[in-house]
Amino acid sequence: MTPLASMAGAVLSATPWRLERRLEVDAKRAALTRIGGAVGAMVVVGILLLLTGRNAFLIFWQALDAIFGRQRGVEGVALRAIPILMTALGVALSLRMKVWNIGSDGQFLMGALAAVGVGIHMDGPGWLVLILMAAAATLAGAAWILVPALARAYWDVNEIITTLLLNFVALQLVTWSALGFWRDKEAAVIQSTREVPFTLPGIPGADSVTIALLVPLAIAAVLWWVFRSTTIGYEIDIIGGNPRAAGFAGIAVRRRILVVMLFTGAIAGLGGMLQLSAPGAQAMNAGFSAQFGLSGFIVAALAGAAFWGVIGGGLFIASMFYAGIVLQTKGLSVYIIFAVYGVILTGIALGEIAARYRVARRDAADESGAAADEAVAARKGAGP
Amino acid sequence: MILAIIENAFLSLIGSAIPASAVVMLAATGAMLGERVGVLNLGQEGLIGIGAVYSVIAVLSWGVESPWLAMLIGMMAAAAAGLIFALCVVAFRASQVLVGLALALGGIGLSNQLGVNRNGTPIQTLFREVNPGGVLDDNDAVSAFFFHDPVVYIAYVGLPVVLWFVLFRTRHGMNMKAVGENPAAADAVGVSVTGWRIFYSVLGAALTGAGGAYMVLSFTPTWSPDIARGRGWVALAVVIFAGWRPGWAVAGALLYGSMISLDTTAQARGWGLPFMGASDLSFFLSMLPYVVTLVAILIPAGAVKLGRRVRSTAAPAALAIPYAREER
């Protein structure tokens, strides 16, 4: 042990530089370093791919060109942005009180499943069924996080693992519905649930994007307003900063945690309904969520729980996602995208920490400080 | 007679649960090792994949003929990934949750990519069951309970005993716990918090990698995408259920494993219920391991809240909190 530690110490002290902690971290710099971390991570991946003989930079540029050069590409990004934005908004809301909701994929799936249930069993005017589908999806998303939320709020059970485990349960339930109880018996090739006969109205001038795109924008606006101008938003931020202090200030911390977590689930669940109500996506199978929950998590981490940042980050990740689909046609597998996500997330985490430090040159005062440290260490070593 | 049938059913259920959750046991021990010194590694799922795929590569592409050597290669690959993780979170103090999730994602993606041309190729280099004097009988529940490959004994008996002894009976273990509970105090008495945290998270990652290696070298035994299938997350849950005590991890792993073997047994025998057909029942049972694991996490916390205090089931106090000497 000791040799390893002293080796690490030696490497650091051998350089003429040292890290200095900033007294204050301003949000703008933190956002910039996070973005820098993400971009740096992508460059690292690009160089690695270059070493394996694939010019990822060129392919990626071509993919982006293919996206933004024509309407179909832009709409493709917008279509993928809707579910990613919804899960990201849910995660960002929970991050405001330092709660990690990693189960947004499951809440998203359960929302969509509830919407399918309503959509295939109800007759009536389309607008009414769609509203009921949205209500059912919202409730189902909230219900799916209820147990982790209660456990976190009242029993202090860490929410990371509990929310994540329910993703697997949701996926099994969706598989069951697609192959079992709601299976479309006419469709022979791809096994999925029956199709919901209703879709949301399209945006004028668009081929496939519906008014669903407006929902995450509206939710972001509402959340931004809540955290800027209301007592509840302020209290949630205080809980995020220091739950003990919030308790002393008379805030009902446990109830706030429960309610906020239910809302995060509800937003993700509604996202499932929005995804389902797009033309051509009206049935569910096990592949219904193309890891939208994870993408949303990365967006929220990148945005640092700032709601307008979520919109920007969501569009960025959705473009990446769509570019990834284009990349697959050029011989890169879907698995690469996950590996890239992992590297990007690491870059964001390192960028977040980088904002807190600055690199300063070691000066004479530090050297004497280090010498004093060593003297203390030597005395300790000699002691009983 | 009925008692014998029940006893037999129980033995064969646990008997098939043991190899089914040996992976969980190894990953849980690995995760526990890191968490005891205050490092939460959420990347277990990715580490299992990396350990598994490098064992597969060792066997299929490098011609390794010993399962032990193949496992060692898998462990080293996982340890390398664990070292990157540890440097990010311990040396650079990045968020353990973010980098851990990144490791989970990246590990799954990397291992799937590396395994893409090796899907379904059967592995011939396998661990063999320990079979003293040829008394093993394939159809006998007692044999199914007792006779497994050596890795299983290491995972369920060797590692927990060693870890228990080190943690609770040695000075070294005291220091480990101090680093996880109160790093400032450990630092003050001359224990290098950074060094211990990096060392034990790398060692833990290697153990989780051994779990992945065990999957492809004995349990499945072939490579398939997303090989961990949630076992890494279950392992993290088992650590919580166990209250960070090595012995209790055995109970947690077997609980998960018996749910898995209940599912596979029901599928193999086409079990059904009066109100549920065989296929519906199997869909239902395939959700059960995760549900039971979730409930298992709630048990210790619930027991504390409802007044039945369980001895020392709390997480290490400094878990997932980066240690910075200058902020002491």
Interface residues (C-beta under 8 A of the other chain):
Chain A: M1 T2 L4 A5 S6 A8 G9 R21 W100 I102 V147 A151 Y154 W155 D156 V157 N158 I160 I161 T162 L164 L165 L166 F168 V169 Q172 L173 T175 W176 L179 G180 F181 L294 F297 A301 S333 Y335 I336 I337 F338 A339 V340 Y341 G342 V343 I344 L345 T346 I348 A349 L350 E352 I353 A377 K380 G381
Chain B: L42 G46 C88 A91 F92 R93 A94 S95 V97 L98 V99 L101 A102 L103 A104 L105 G106 G107 I108 G109 L110 N112 Q113 V116 V189 G190 S192 T194 G195 W196 I198 F199 P225 G230 W233 V234 L236 A237 I240 S279 D280 F283 F284 S286 M287 Y290 V291 T293 L294 I297 L298 A301 G302 K305 A315 E326
